[in-house]
Amino acid sequence: MSPGNISIPMLKLSPSVSLTFGLVTLTVLLFLAVDLGLGVVPNEEQNTIDLREKVSINLALQLGSMVQTDDNAHLVRIMDSIQAHNDDILSIAVRHVSGELLAESGFHLKHWRAPPDNQSTLNHVQVPLLRDDRQWANMEISFKPQGN
């Protein structure tokens, strides 16, 4: 053997072990390809987005009907109850289109960050509330950052 040449012993695998290894590798590769194209493995962030969207829409429907009554004390009690039963919600508020905060729950001013360009984000969602078929206010929800 000449200096600088290193001899690496070859591992001899039986044909059945080689075939099994090849099939497992092929199966994993196919699974990853299908997941890439079809999304077979659940995406935690997408699941969180979907859940928060449903919570926000349901909450807006419920609060939207209460906004019609001008009973802010009852509105705050309902928002407090909703927040107390959903660990993912940090705060909820109803803000008039003029910018006046009409009702809040959970130290909303501390948690709320207005989303850029008024587009909801994963952690800060706003939904318009209508009165007489016009936007009258926004419901604002601050969610816990994902993973916390």
Secondary structure, DSSP 8 states (H G I E B T S, - for coil): --TT----------HHHHHHHHHHHHHHHHHHHHHHHH--S--HHHHHHHHHHHHHHHHHHHHHHHHTTT-HHHHHHHHHHHHHT-TTEEEEEEEETTS-EEEEES-HHHH----GGG---SSEEEEEEEETTEEEEEEEEEE--TT-
